[in-house]
Amino acid sequence: MQNSDPFPPIDHPPPAVKKRALSSTSLPSFEPIDPIIFGLRKAAYSPAEVMELIGISRAPFYRLVKDGEIPIARHGTRTLVLAIDLARLLLKMRNEGLPSRPKREGERPRCSTPKTAGEALGP
């Protein structure tokens, strides 16, 4: 008599899957922020919309992304900023101001120092 079962019985139990318990130290602690208090009605915004909302241009926006101040999400080819992350940035801006780029060692100022009236007019 032949076994008609297409799947033979398993002689050994399947390997145990390790479940990693989430501890309070593995997750960053964030205050719950409601994006609606900042007037954000959508779940995610494009970089252009974020730049317009915050009032910054392209270079400062991508510098904030690079510095980790604005986390971005990708959906296919689209780059999006989640409303909760934008609300967190707006709250930080309200409390601390817009993060500025630290000066690098040996970096020259972007514009010259102001001259006194006598220096500006010359001899």
PDB file as gemmi writes it, atoms N, CA and C in Angstrom:
CRYST1    1.000    1.000    1.000  90.00  90.00  90.00 P 1                      
ATOM      1  N   MET A   1       0.846  -1.165   0.000  1.00  0.00           N  
ATOM      2  CA  MET A   1       0.000   0.000   0.000  1.00  0.00           C  
ATOM      3  C   MET A   1       0.904   1.246   0.000  1.00  0.00           C  
ATOM      4  N   GLN A   2       0.624   2.134  -0.928  1.00  0.00           N  
ATOM      5  CA  GLN A   2       1.425   3.343  -1.089  1.00  0.00           C  
ATOM      6  C   GLN A   2       0.748   4.520  -0.405  1.00  0.00           C  
ATOM      7  N   ASN A   3       1.588   5.408   0.146  1.00  0.00           N  
ATOM      8  CA  ASN A   3       1.069   6.585   0.825  1.00  0.00           C  
ATOM      9  C   ASN A   3       0.561   7.569  -0.219  1.00  0.00           C  
ATOM     10  N   SER A   4      -0.712   7.950  -0.168  1.00  0.00           N  
ATOM     11  CA  SER A   4      -1.287   8.871  -1.150  1.00  0.00           C  
ATOM     12  C   SER A   4      -1.108  10.333  -0.751  1.00  0.00           C  
ATOM     13  N   ASP A   5      -0.523  10.571   0.413  1.00  0.00           N  
ATOM     14  CA  ASP A   5      -0.314  11.938   0.878  1.00  0.00           C  
ATOM     15  C   ASP A   5       0.821  12.574   0.071  1.00  0.00           C  
ATOM     16  N   PRO A   6       0.587  13.691  -0.650  1.00  0.00           N  
ATOM     17  CA  PRO A   6       1.647  14.293  -1.468  1.00  0.00           C  
ATOM     18  C   PRO A   6       2.749  14.940  -0.623  1.00  0.00           C  
ATOM     19  N   PHE A   7       2.446  15.227   0.621  1.00  0.00           N  
ATOM     20  CA  PHE A   7       3.436  15.847   1.488  1.00  0.00           C  
ATOM     21  C   PHE A   7       3.829  14.856   2.570  1.00  0.00           C  
ATOM     22  N   PRO A   8       5.081  14.402   2.564  1.00  0.00           N  
ATOM     23  CA  PRO A   8       5.496  13.434   3.587  1.00  0.00           C  
ATOM     24  C   PRO A   8       5.509  14.097   4.957  1.00  0.00           C  
ATOM     25  N   PRO A   9       5.313  13.312   6.005  1.00  0.00           N  
ATOM     26  CA  PRO A   9       5.316  13.897   7.350  1.00  0.00           C  
ATOM     27  C   PRO A   9       6.706  14.424   7.699  1.00  0.00           C  
ATOM     28  N   ILE A  10       6.738  15.443   8.492  1.00  0.00           N  
ATOM     29  CA  ILE A  10       7.997  16.048   8.908  1.00  0.00           C  
ATOM     30  C   ILE A  10       8.459  15.340  10.179  1.00  0.00           C  
ATOM     31  N   ASP A  11       9.694  14.837  10.138  1.00  0.00           N  
ATOM     32  CA  ASP A  11      10.222  14.115  11.283  1.00  0.00           C  
ATOM     33  C   ASP A  11      10.761  15.057  12.353  1.00  0.00           C  
ATOM     34  N   HIS A  12      11.112  16.247  11.986  1.00  0.00           N  
ATOM     35  CA  HIS A  12      11.685  17.184  12.946  1.00  0.00           C  
ATOM     36  C   HIS A  12      10.823  18.447  12.994  1.00  0.00           C  
ATOM     37  N   PRO A  13      10.803  19.097  14.145  1.00  0.00           N  
ATOM     38  CA  PRO A  13       9.990  20.322  14.225  1.00  0.00           C  
ATOM     39  C   PRO A  13      10.647  21.445  13.436  1.00  0.00           C  
ATOM     40  N   PRO A  14       9.855  22.395  12.921  1.00  0.00           N  
ATOM     41  CA  PRO A  14      10.439  23.516  12.186  1.00  0.00           C  
ATOM     42  C   PRO A  14      11.322  24.343  13.119  1.00  0.00           C  
ATOM     43  N   PRO A  15      12.317  25.029  12.558  1.00  0.00           N  
ATOM     44  CA  PRO A  15      13.205  25.830  13.416  1.00  0.00           C  
ATOM     45  C   PRO A  15      12.417  26.940  14.106  1.00  0.00           C  
ATOM     46  N   ALA A  16      12.801  27.183  15.323  1.00  0.00           N  
ATOM     47  CA  ALA A  16      12.120  28.219  16.111  1.00  0.00           C  
ATOM     48  C   ALA A  16      12.499  29.592  15.569  1.00  0.00           C  
ATOM     49  N   VAL A  17      11.529  30.431  15.431  1.00  0.00           N  
ATOM     50  CA  VAL A  17      11.755  31.790  14.969  1.00  0.00           C  
ATOM     51  C   VAL A  17      11.966  32.652  16.200  1.00  0.00           C  
ATOM     52  N   LYS A  18      13.101  33.310  16.223  1.00  0.00           N  
ATOM     53  CA  LYS A  18      13.380  34.191  17.357  1.00  0.00           C  
ATOM     54  C   LYS A  18      12.583  35.468  17.197  1.00  0.00           C  
ATOM     55  N   LYS A  19      11.796  35.766  18.164  1.00  0.00           N  
ATOM     56  CA  LYS A  19      11.059  37.022  18.157  1.00  0.00           C  
ATOM     57  C   LYS A  19      11.799  37.993  19.044  1.00  0.00           C  
ATOM     58  N   ARG A  20      12.136  39.121  18.464  1.00  0.00           N  
ATOM     59  CA  ARG A  20      12.846  40.127  19.219  1.00  0.00           C  
ATOM     60  C   ARG A  20      11.836  41.015  19.924  1.00  0.00           C  
ATOM     61  N   ALA A  21      11.925  41.008  21.204  1.00  0.00           N  
ATOM     62  CA  ALA A  21      11.021  41.853  21.981  1.00  0.00           C  
ATOM     63  C   ALA A  21      11.478  43.302  21.886  1.00  0.00           C  
ATOM     64  N   LEU A  22      10.530  44.174  21.712  1.00  0.00           N  
ATOM     65  CA  LEU A  22      10.844  45.595  21.649  1.00  0.00           C  
ATOM     66  C   LEU A  22      10.921  46.130  23.071  1.00  0.00           C  
ATOM     67  N   SER A  23      12.056  46.657  23.392  1.00  0.00           N  
ATOM     68  CA  SER A  23      12.205  47.250  24.714  1.00  0.00           C  
ATOM     69  C   SER A  23      12.125  48.762  24.587  1.00  0.00           C  
ATOM     70  N   SER A  24      11.990  49.406  25.697  1.00  0.00           N  
ATOM     71  CA  SER A  24      11.882  50.863  25.655  1.00  0.00           C  
ATOM     72  C   SER A  24      13.205  51.505  25.231  1.00  0.00           C  
ATOM     73  N   THR A  25      14.315  50.766  25.346  1.00  0.00           N  
ATOM     74  CA  THR A  25      15.598  51.328  24.937  1.00  0.00           C  
ATOM     75  C   THR A  25      15.837  51.180  23.443  1.00  0.00           C  
ATOM     76  N   SER A  26      15.112  50.274  22.773  1.00  0.00           N  
ATOM     77  CA  SER A  26      15.356  50.080  21.350  1.00  0.00           C  
ATOM     78  C   SER A  26      14.590  51.076  20.482  1.00  0.00           C  
ATOM     79  N   LEU A  27      13.597  51.706  21.036  1.00  0.00           N  
ATOM     80  CA  LEU A  27      12.809  52.669  20.277  1.00  0.00           C  
ATOM     81  C   LEU A  27      13.115  54.084  20.759  1.00  0.00           C  
ATOM     82  N   PRO A  28      13.257  55.020  19.806  1.00  0.00           N  
ATOM     83  CA  PRO A  28      13.460  56.397  20.250  1.00  0.00           C  
ATOM     84  C   PRO A  28      12.196  56.929  20.900  1.00  0.00           C  
ATOM     85  N   SER A  29      12.354  57.736  21.901  1.00  0.00           N  
ATOM     86  CA  SER A  29      11.182  58.277  22.577  1.00  0.00           C  
ATOM     87  C   SER A  29      10.797  59.595  21.908  1.00  0.00           C  
ATOM     88  N   PHE A  30       9.548  59.691  21.531  1.00  0.00           N  
ATOM     89  CA  PHE A  30       9.027  60.891  20.901  1.00  0.00           C  
ATOM     90  C   PHE A  30       7.750  61.293  21.605  1.00  0.00           C  
ATOM     91  N   GLU A  31       7.586  62.582  21.735  1.00  0.00           N  
ATOM     92  CA  GLU A  31       6.312  63.091  22.223  1.00  0.00           C  
ATOM     93  C   GLU A  31       5.292  62.915  21.118  1.00  0.00           C  
ATOM     94  N   PRO A  32       4.093  62.501  21.442  1.00  0.00           N  
ATOM     95  CA  PRO A  32       3.080  62.436  20.390  1.00  0.00           C  
ATOM     96  C   PRO A  32       2.756  63.845  19.896  1.00  0.00           C  
ATOM     97  N   ILE A  33       2.817  64.011  18.604  1.00  0.00           N  
ATOM     98  CA  ILE A  33       2.564  65.321  17.997  1.00  0.00           C  
ATOM     99  C   ILE A  33       1.435  65.163  16.993  1.00  0.00           C  
ATOM    100  N   ASP A  34       0.471  66.042  17.064  1.00  0.00           N  
ATOM    101  CA  ASP A  34      -0.628  66.025  16.109  1.00  0.00           C  
ATOM    102  C   ASP A  34      -0.305  67.019  14.994  1.00  0.00           C  
ATOM    103  N   PRO A  35      -0.085  66.531  13.751  1.00  0.00           N  
ATOM    104  CA  PRO A  35       0.245  67.445  12.653  1.00  0.00           C  
ATOM    105  C   PRO A  35      -0.827  68.490  12.369  1.00  0.00           C  
ATOM    106  N   ILE A  36      -2.051  68.233  12.794  1.00  0.00           N  
ATOM    107  CA  ILE A  36      -3.145  69.165  12.514  1.00  0.00           C  
ATOM    108  C   ILE A  36      -2.938  70.488  13.252  1.00  0.00           C  
ATOM    109  N   ILE A  37      -2.232  70.471  14.395  1.00  0.00           N  
ATOM    110  CA  ILE A  37      -2.029  71.738  15.118  1.00  0.00           C  
ATOM    111  C   ILE A  37      -1.162  72.699  14.318  1.00  0.00           C  
ATOM    112  N   PHE A  38      -0.406  72.178  13.335  1.00  0.00           N  
ATOM    113  CA  PHE A  38       0.394  73.022  12.456  1.00  0.00           C  
ATOM    114  C   PHE A  38      -0.304  73.275  11.123  1.00  0.00           C  
ATOM    115  N   GLY A  39      -1.555  72.825  10.998  1.00  0.00           N  
ATOM    116  CA  GLY A  39      -2.302  73.036   9.765  1.00  0.00           C  
ATOM    117  C   GLY A  39      -1.972  72.018   8.686  1.00  0.00           C  
ATOM    118  N   LEU A  40      -1.342  70.914   9.054  1.00  0.00           N  
ATOM    119  CA  LEU A  40      -0.987  69.883   8.069  1.00  0.00           C  
ATOM    120  C   LEU A  40      -2.167  68.933   7.910  1.00  0.00           C  
ATOM    121  N   ARG A  41      -2.730  68.880   6.729  1.00  0.00           N  
ATOM    122  CA  ARG A  41      -3.935  68.084   6.482  1.00  0.00           C  
ATOM    123  C   ARG A  41      -3.650  66.792   5.719  1.00  0.00           C  
ATOM    124  N   LYS A  42      -2.486  66.702   5.081  1.00  0.00           N  
ATOM    125  CA  LYS A  42      -2.156  65.516   4.288  1.00  0.00           C  
ATOM    126  C   LYS A  42      -1.249  64.598   5.100  1.00  0.00           C  
ATOM    127  N   ALA A  43      -1.149  63.336   4.687  1.00  0.00           N  
ATOM    128  CA  ALA A  43      -0.295  62.372   5.383  1.00  0.00           C  
ATOM    129  C   ALA A  43       1.169  62.569   5.025  1.00  0.00           C  
ATOM    130  N   ALA A  44       1.442  63.021   3.802  1.00  0.00           N  
ATOM    131  CA  ALA A  44       2.827  63.211   3.352  1.00  0.00           C  
ATOM    132  C   ALA A  44       2.874  64.390   2.383  1.00  0.00           C  
ATOM    133  N   TYR A  45       4.053  65.019   2.318  1.00  0.00           N  
ATOM    134  CA  TYR A  45       4.249  66.198   1.475  1.00  0.00           C  
ATOM    135  C   TYR A  45       5.468  66.017   0.590  1.00  0.00           C  
ATOM    136  N   SER A  46       5.430  66.614  -0.583  1.00  0.00           N  
ATOM    137  CA  SER A  46       6.576  66.583  -1.493  1.00  0.00           C  
ATOM    138  C   SER A  46       7.634  67.570  -0.985  1.00  0.00           C  
ATOM    139  N   PRO A  47       8.892  67.408  -1.408  1.00  0.00           N  
ATOM    140  CA  PRO A  47       9.913  68.371  -1.000  1.00  0.00           C  
ATOM    141  C   PRO A  47       9.548  69.813  -1.349  1.00  0.00           C  
ATOM    142  N   ALA A  48       8.940  70.032  -2.516  1.00  0.00           N  
ATOM    143  CA  ALA A  48       8.555  71.392  -2.915  1.00  0.00           C  
ATOM    144  C   ALA A  48       7.525  71.970  -1.948  1.00  0.00           C  
ATOM    145  N   GLU A  49       6.568  71.151  -1.523  1.00  0.00           N  
ATOM    146  CA  GLU A  49       5.562  71.621  -0.572  1.00  0.00           C  
ATOM    147  C   GLU A  49       6.193  71.938   0.782  1.00  0.00           C  
ATOM    148  N   VAL A  50       7.137  71.091   1.211  1.00  0.00           N  
ATOM    149  CA  VAL A  50       7.814  71.321   2.498  1.00  0.00           C  
ATOM    150  C   VAL A  50       8.620  72.608   2.436  1.00  0.00           C  
ATOM    151  N   MET A  51       9.338  72.822   1.317  1.00  0.00           N  
ATOM    152  CA  MET A  51      10.135  74.037   1.172  1.00  0.00           C  
ATOM    153  C   MET A  51       9.249  75.273   1.247  1.00  0.00           C  
ATOM    154  N   GLU A  52       8.069  75.199   0.627  1.00  0.00           N  
ATOM    155  CA  GLU A  52       7.150  76.337   0.645  1.00  0.00           C  
ATOM    156  C   GLU A  52       6.576  76.547   2.040  1.00  0.00           C  
ATOM    157  N   LEU A  53       6.220  75.454   2.725  1.00  0.00           N  
ATOM    158  CA  LEU A  53       5.657  75.571   4.068  1.00  0.00           C  
ATOM    159  C   LEU A  53       6.646  76.161   5.064  1.00  0.00           C  
ATOM    160  N   ILE A  54       7.903  75.703   4.993  1.00  0.00           N  
ATOM    161  CA  ILE A  54       8.915  76.168   5.939  1.00  0.00           C  
ATOM    162  C   ILE A  54       9.488  77.511   5.505  1.00  0.00           C  
ATOM    163  N   GLY A  55       9.502  77.760   4.204  1.00  0.00           N  
ATOM    164  CA  GLY A  55      10.049  79.021   3.706  1.00  0.00           C  
ATOM    165  C   GLY A  55      11.543  78.956   3.465  1.00  0.00           C  
ATOM    166  N   ILE A  56      12.017  77.790   3.004  1.00  0.00           N  
ATOM    167  CA  ILE A  56      13.438  77.646   2.685  1.00  0.00           C  
ATOM    168  C   ILE A  56      13.578  77.213   1.236  1.00  0.00           C  
ATOM    169  N   SER A  57      14.778  77.377   0.699  1.00  0.00           N  
ATOM    170  CA  SER A  57      15.028  76.980  -0.686  1.00  0.00           C  
ATOM    171  C   SER A  57      15.539  75.541  -0.731  1.00  0.00           C  
ATOM    172  N   ARG A  58      15.870  75.111  -1.926  1.00  0.00           N  
ATOM    173  CA  ARG A  58      16.251  73.722  -2.177  1.00  0.00           C  
ATOM    174  C   ARG A  58      17.510  73.292  -1.418  1.00  0.00           C  
ATOM    175  N   ALA A  59      18.563  74.098  -1.461  1.00  0.00           N  
ATOM    176  CA  ALA A  59      19.832  73.713  -0.823  1.00  0.00           C  
ATOM    177  C   ALA A  59      19.688  73.544   0.685  1.00  0.00           C  
ATOM    178  N   PRO A  60      19.069  74.486   1.407  1.00  0.00           N  
ATOM    179  CA  PRO A  60      18.888  74.266   2.848  1.00  0.00           C  
ATOM    180  C   PRO A  60      18.006  73.061   3.162  1.00  0.00           C  
ATOM    181  N   PHE A  61      16.998  72.812   2.308  1.00  0.00           N  
ATOM    182  CA  PHE A  61      16.125  71.653   2.525  1.00  0.00           C  
ATOM    183  C   PHE A  61      16.936  70.367   2.476  1.00  0.00           C  
ATOM    184  N   TYR A  62      17.718  70.188   1.416  1.00  0.00           N  
ATOM    185  CA  TYR A  62      18.482  68.949   1.286  1.00  0.00           C  
ATOM    186  C   TYR A  62      19.626  68.875   2.291  1.00  0.00           C  
ATOM    187  N   ARG A  63      20.093  70.009   2.795  1.00  0.00           N  
ATOM    188  CA  ARG A  63      21.077  69.987   3.872  1.00  0.00           C  
ATOM    189  C   ARG A  63      20.423  69.462   5.152  1.00  0.00           C  
ATOM    190  N   LEU A  64      19.183  69.886   5.414  1.00  0.00           N  
ATOM    191  CA  LEU A  64      18.450  69.375   6.573  1.00  0.00           C  
ATOM    192  C   LEU A  64      18.179  67.881   6.439  1.00  0.00           C  
ATOM    193  N   VAL A  65      17.918  67.426   5.213  1.00  0.00           N  
ATOM    194  CA  VAL A  65      17.728  65.994   4.975  1.00  0.00           C  
ATOM    195  C   VAL A  65      19.027  65.253   5.260  1.00  0.00           C  
ATOM    196  N   LYS A  66      20.133  65.779   4.742  1.00  0.00           N  
ATOM    197  CA  LYS A  66      21.439  65.146   4.932  1.00  0.00           C  
ATOM    198  C   LYS A  66      21.823  65.094   6.407  1.00  0.00           C  
ATOM    199  N   ASP A  67      21.513  66.159   7.147  1.00  0.00           N  
ATOM    200  CA  ASP A  67      21.837  66.219   8.576  1.00  0.00           C  
ATOM    201  C   ASP A  67      20.884  65.400   9.435  1.00  0.00           C  
ATOM    202  N   GLY A  68      19.829  64.846   8.830  1.00  0.00           N  
ATOM    203  CA  GLY A  68      18.891  64.012   9.575  1.00  0.00           C  
ATOM    204  C   GLY A  68      17.785  64.785  10.265  1.00  0.00           C  
ATOM    205  N   GLU A  69      17.692  66.069  10.011  1.00  0.00           N  
ATOM    206  CA  GLU A  69      16.635  66.881  10.625  1.00  0.00           C  
ATOM    207  C   GLU A  69      15.274  66.595   9.987  1.00  0.00           C  
ATOM    208  N   ILE A  70      15.286  66.270   8.689  1.00  0.00           N  
ATOM    209  CA  ILE A  70      14.052  65.947   7.975  1.00  0.00           C  
ATOM    210  C   ILE A  70      14.201  64.538   7.411  1.00  0.00           C  
ATOM    211  N   PRO A  71      13.552  63.543   8.008  1.00  0.00           N  
ATOM    212  CA  PRO A  71      13.596  62.209   7.422  1.00  0.00           C  
ATOM    213  C   PRO A  71      12.712  62.164   6.173  1.00  0.00           C  
ATOM    214  N   ILE A  72      13.180  61.471   5.150  1.00  0.00           N  
ATOM    215  CA  ILE A  72      12.385  61.353   3.925  1.00  0.00           C  
ATOM    216  C   ILE A  72      11.974  59.901   3.736  1.00  0.00           C  
ATOM    217  N   ALA A  73      10.872  59.728   3.016  1.00  0.00           N  
ATOM    218  CA  ALA A  73      10.372  58.401   2.665  1.00  0.00           C  
ATOM    219  C   ALA A  73      10.307  58.337   1.149  1.00  0.00           C  
ATOM    220  N   ARG A  74      10.597  57.189   0.612  1.00  0.00           N  
ATOM    221  CA  ARG A  74      10.522  57.004  -0.840  1.00  0.00           C  
ATOM    222  C   ARG A  74       9.351  56.090  -1.161  1.00  0.00           C  
ATOM    223  N   HIS A  75       8.584  56.480  -2.146  1.00  0.00           N  
ATOM    224  CA  HIS A  75       7.512  55.638  -2.663  1.00  0.00           C  
ATOM    225  C   HIS A  75       7.716  55.565  -4.162  1.00  0.00           C  
ATOM    226  N   GLY A  76       8.383  54.500  -4.599  1.00  0.00           N  
ATOM    227  CA  GLY A  76       8.760  54.410  -6.006  1.00  0.00           C  
ATOM    228  C   GLY A  76       9.801  55.464  -6.304  1.00  0.00           C  
ATOM    229  N   THR A  77       9.499  56.336  -7.233  1.00  0.00           N  
ATOM    230  CA  THR A  77      10.437  57.409  -7.573  1.00  0.00           C  
ATOM    231  C   THR A  77      10.129  58.708  -6.831  1.00  0.00           C  
ATOM    232  N   ARG A  78       9.041  58.706  -6.066  1.00  0.00           N  
ATOM    233  CA  ARG A  78       8.639  59.930  -5.346  1.00  0.00           C  
ATOM    234  C   ARG A  78       9.349  60.036  -4.013  1.00  0.00           C  
ATOM    235  N   THR A  79       9.761  61.231  -3.676  1.00  0.00           N  
ATOM    236  CA  THR A  79      10.346  61.536  -2.380  1.00  0.00           C  
ATOM    237  C   THR A  79       9.283  62.258  -1.572  1.00  0.00           C  
ATOM    238  N   LEU A  80       9.034  61.770  -0.370  1.00  0.00           N  
ATOM    239  CA  LEU A  80       7.988  62.351   0.457  1.00  0.00           C  
ATOM    240  C   LEU A  80       8.503  62.616   1.862  1.00  0.00           C  
ATOM    241  N   VAL A  81       7.904  63.584   2.503  1.00  0.00           N  
ATOM    242  CA  VAL A  81       8.159  63.865   3.917  1.00  0.00           C  
ATOM    243  C   VAL A  81       6.840  63.611   4.631  1.00  0.00           C  
ATOM    244  N   LEU A  82       6.869  62.713   5.616  1.00  0.00           N  
ATOM    245  CA  LEU A  82       5.649  62.390   6.347  1.00  0.00           C  
ATOM    246  C   LEU A  82       5.233  63.581   7.212  1.00  0.00           C  
ATOM    247  N   ALA A  83       3.927  63.754   7.342  1.00  0.00           N  
ATOM    248  CA  ALA A  83       3.401  64.898   8.090  1.00  0.00           C  
ATOM    249  C   ALA A  83       3.859  64.870   9.538  1.00  0.00           C  
ATOM    250  N   ILE A  84       3.976  63.703  10.142  1.00  0.00           N  
ATOM    251  CA  ILE A  84       4.407  63.617  11.536  1.00  0.00           C  
ATOM    252  C   ILE A  84       5.850  64.095  11.676  1.00  0.00           C  
ATOM    253  N   ASP A  85       6.706  63.755  10.693  1.00  0.00           N  
ATOM    254  CA  ASP A  85       8.098  64.221  10.732  1.00  0.00           C  
ATOM    255  C   ASP A  85       8.180  65.726  10.502  1.00  0.00           C  
ATOM    256  N   LEU A  86       7.341  66.227   9.624  1.00  0.00           N  
ATOM    257  CA  LEU A  86       7.296  67.669   9.373  1.00  0.00           C  
ATOM    258  C   LEU A  86       6.794  68.407  10.615  1.00  0.00           C  
ATOM    259  N   ALA A  87       5.787  67.850  11.292  1.00  0.00           N  
ATOM    260  CA  ALA A  87       5.279  68.463  12.518  1.00  0.00           C  
ATOM    261  C   ALA A  87       6.355  68.468  13.601  1.00  0.00           C  
ATOM    262  N   ARG A  88       7.124  67.388  13.687  1.00  0.00           N  
ATOM    263  CA  ARG A  88       8.209  67.322  14.667  1.00  0.00           C  
ATOM    264  C   ARG A  88       9.259  68.407  14.379  1.00  0.00           C  
ATOM    265  N   LEU A  89       9.594  68.608  13.081  1.00  0.00           N  
ATOM    266  CA  LEU A  89      10.547  69.650  12.713  1.00  0.00           C  
ATOM    267  C   LEU A  89       9.985  71.036  13.034  1.00  0.00           C  
ATOM    268  N   LEU A  90       8.713  71.259  12.728  1.00  0.00           N  
ATOM    269  CA  LEU A  90       8.096  72.562  13.007  1.00  0.00           C  
ATOM    270  C   LEU A  90       8.068  72.849  14.506  1.00  0.00           C  
ATOM    271  N   LEU A  91       7.819  71.823  15.316  1.00  0.00           N  
ATOM    272  CA  LEU A  91       7.838  71.998  16.761  1.00  0.00           C  
ATOM    273  C   LEU A  91       9.247  72.351  17.238  1.00  0.00           C  
ATOM    274  N   LYS A  92      10.238  71.672  16.663  1.00  0.00           N  
ATOM    275  CA  LYS A  92      11.624  71.963  17.015  1.00  0.00           C  
ATOM    276  C   LYS A  92      12.005  73.378  16.582  1.00  0.00           C  
ATOM    277  N   MET A  93      11.542  73.782  15.390  1.00  0.00           N  
ATOM    278  CA  MET A  93      11.822  75.132  14.907  1.00  0.00           C  
ATOM    279  C   MET A  93      11.165  76.174  15.803  1.00  0.00           C  
ATOM    280  N   ARG A  94       9.968  75.877  16.275  1.00  0.00           N  
ATOM    281  CA  ARG A  94       9.267  76.819  17.152  1.00  0.00           C  
ATOM    282  C   ARG A  94      10.012  76.987  18.476  1.00  0.00           C  
ATOM    283  N   ASN A  95      10.585  75.894  18.982  1.00  0.00           N  
ATOM    284  CA  ASN A  95      11.280  75.944  20.262  1.00  0.00           C  
ATOM    285  C   ASN A  95      12.726  76.418  20.149  1.00  0.00           C  
ATOM    286  N   GLU A  96      13.419  75.993  19.075  1.00  0.00           N  
ATOM    287  CA  GLU A  96      14.855  76.254  18.976  1.00  0.00           C  
ATOM    288  C   GLU A  96      15.252  77.099  17.775  1.00  0.00           C  
ATOM    289  N   GLY A  97      14.376  77.284  16.819  1.00  0.00           N  
ATOM    290  CA  GLY A  97      14.724  77.979  15.582  1.00  0.00           C  
ATOM    291  C   GLY A  97      15.200  76.978  14.530  1.00  0.00           C  
ATOM    292  N   LEU A  98      15.382  77.445  13.325  1.00  0.00           N  
ATOM    293  CA  LEU A  98      15.826  76.594  12.224  1.00  0.00           C  
ATOM    294  C   LEU A  98      17.278  76.202  12.445  1.00  0.00           C  
ATOM    295  N   PRO A  99      17.591  74.893  12.369  1.00  0.00           N  
ATOM    296  CA  PRO A  99      18.979  74.486  12.576  1.00  0.00           C  
ATOM    297  C   PRO A  99      19.890  75.129  11.535  1.00  0.00           C  
ATOM    298  N   SER A 100      21.033  75.627  11.985  1.00  0.00           N  
ATOM    299  CA  SER A 100      21.968  76.247  11.062  1.00  0.00           C  
ATOM    300  C   SER A 100      23.170  75.335  10.878  1.00  0.00           C  
ATOM    301  N   ARG A 101      23.846  75.532   9.777  1.00  0.00           N  
ATOM    302  CA  ARG A 101      25.009  74.719   9.467  1.00  0.00           C  
ATOM    303  C   ARG A 101      26.188  75.214  10.299  1.00  0.00           C  
ATOM    304  N   PRO A 102      26.867  74.289  10.996  1.00  0.00           N  
ATOM    305  CA  PRO A 102      28.033  74.738  11.764  1.00  0.00           C  
ATOM    306  C   PRO A 102      29.176  75.115  10.835  1.00  0.00           C  
ATOM    307  N   LYS A 103      29.969  76.089  11.254  1.00  0.00           N  
ATOM    308  CA  LYS A 103      31.129  76.507  10.462  1.00  0.00           C  
ATOM    309  C   LYS A 103      32.173  75.405  10.473  1.00  0.00           C  
ATOM    310  N   ARG A 104      32.745  75.168   9.308  1.00  0.00           N  
ATOM    311  CA  ARG A 104      33.857  74.219   9.221  1.00  0.00           C  
ATOM    312  C   ARG A 104      35.146  74.935   9.565  1.00  0.00           C  
ATOM    313  N   GLU A 105      36.108  74.181  10.050  1.00  0.00           N  
ATOM    314  CA  GLU A 105      37.381  74.773  10.420  1.00  0.00           C  
ATOM    315  C   GLU A 105      38.024  75.402   9.191  1.00  0.00           C  
ATOM    316  N   GLY A 106      38.439  76.639   9.321  1.00  0.00           N  
ATOM    317  CA  GLY A 106      39.098  77.337   8.222  1.00  0.00           C  
ATOM    318  C   GLY A 106      38.152  77.893   7.179  1.00  0.00           C  
ATOM    319  N   GLU A 107      36.845  77.786   7.381  1.00  0.00           N  
ATOM    320  CA  GLU A 107      35.886  78.287   6.388  1.00  0.00           C  
ATOM    321  C   GLU A 107      35.818  79.805   6.463  1.00  0.00           C  
ATOM    322  N   ARG A 108      35.871  80.428   5.295  1.00  0.00           N  
ATOM    323  CA  ARG A 108      35.769  81.882   5.219  1.00  0.00           C  
ATOM    324  C   ARG A 108      34.313  82.290   5.310  1.00  0.00           C  
ATOM    325  N   PRO A 109      34.054  83.476   5.815  1.00  0.00           N  
ATOM    326  CA  PRO A 109      32.668  83.950   5.826  1.00  0.00           C  
ATOM    327  C   PRO A 109      32.179  84.152   4.389  1.00  0.00           C  
ATOM    328  N   ARG A 110      30.883  84.007   4.184  1.00  0.00           N  
ATOM    329  CA  ARG A 110      30.323  84.136   2.843  1.00  0.00           C  
ATOM    330  C   ARG A 110      30.370  85.567   2.332  1.00  0.00           C  
ATOM    331  N   CYS A 111      30.367  86.510   3.195  1.00  0.00           N  
ATOM    332  CA  CYS A 111      30.467  87.904   2.766  1.00  0.00           C  
ATOM    333  C   CYS A 111      31.558  88.568   3.586  1.00  0.00           C  
ATOM    334  N   SER A 112      32.043  89.653   3.084  1.00  0.00           N  
ATOM    335  CA  SER A 112      33.124  90.332   3.791  1.00  0.00           C  
ATOM    336  C   SER A 112      32.583  91.025   5.031  1.00  0.00           C  
ATOM    337  N   THR A 113      33.462  91.294   5.953  1.00  0.00           N  
ATOM    338  CA  THR A 113      33.049  91.992   7.170  1.00  0.00           C  
ATOM    339  C   THR A 113      32.697  93.428   6.819  1.00  0.00           C  
ATOM    340  N   PRO A 114      31.726  93.986   7.505  1.00  0.00           N  
ATOM    341  CA  PRO A 114      31.335  95.365   7.190  1.00  0.00           C  
ATOM    342  C   PRO A 114      32.480  96.336   7.455  1.00  0.00           C  
ATOM    343  N   LYS A 115      32.613  97.295   6.583  1.00  0.00           N  
ATOM    344  CA  LYS A 115      33.660  98.309   6.717  1.00  0.00           C  
ATOM    345  C   LYS A 115      33.090  99.527   7.421  1.00  0.00           C  
ATOM    346  N   THR A 116      33.962 100.222   8.070  1.00  0.00           N  
ATOM    347  CA  THR A 116      33.530 101.485   8.681  1.00  0.00           C  
ATOM    348  C   THR A 116      33.351 102.529   7.585  1.00  0.00           C  
ATOM    349  N   ALA A 117      32.738 103.619   7.910  1.00  0.00           N  
ATOM    350  CA  ALA A 117      32.491 104.660   6.905  1.00  0.00           C  
ATOM    351  C   ALA A 117      33.792 105.192   6.333  1.00  0.00           C  
ATOM    352  N   GLY A 118      34.812 105.353   7.140  1.00  0.00           N  
ATOM    353  CA  GLY A 118      36.098 105.856   6.661  1.00  0.00           C  
ATOM    354  C   GLY A 118      36.773 104.878   5.701  1.00  0.00           C  
ATOM    355  N   GLU A 119      36.686 103.579   5.982  1.00  0.00           N  
ATOM    356  CA  GLU A 119      37.281 102.568   5.109  1.00  0.00           C  
ATOM    357  C   GLU A 119      36.547 102.472   3.789  1.00  0.00           C  
ATOM    358  N   ALA A 120      35.228 102.633   3.825  1.00  0.00           N  
ATOM    359  CA  ALA A 120      34.440 102.504   2.617  1.00  0.00           C  
ATOM    360  C   ALA A 120      34.691 103.654   1.649  1.00  0.00           C  
ATOM    361  N   LEU A 121      34.904 104.859   2.174  1.00  0.00           N  
ATOM    362  CA  LEU A 121      35.094 106.013   1.316  1.00  0.00           C  
ATOM    363  C   LEU A 121      36.530 106.114   0.780  1.00  0.00           C  
ATOM    364  N   GLY A 122      37.470 105.542   1.487  1.00  0.00           N  
ATOM    365  CA  GLY A 122      38.849 105.601   1.010  1.00  0.00           C  
ATOM    366  C   GLY A 122      39.545 106.868   1.448  1.00  0.00           C  
ATOM    367  N   PRO A 123      40.806 107.079   0.954  1.00  0.00           N  
ATOM    368  CA  PRO A 123      41.563 108.264   1.374  1.00  0.00           C  
ATOM    369  C   PRO A 123      41.026 109.546   0.782  1.00  0.00           C  
TER     370      PRO A 123                                                      
END                                                                             
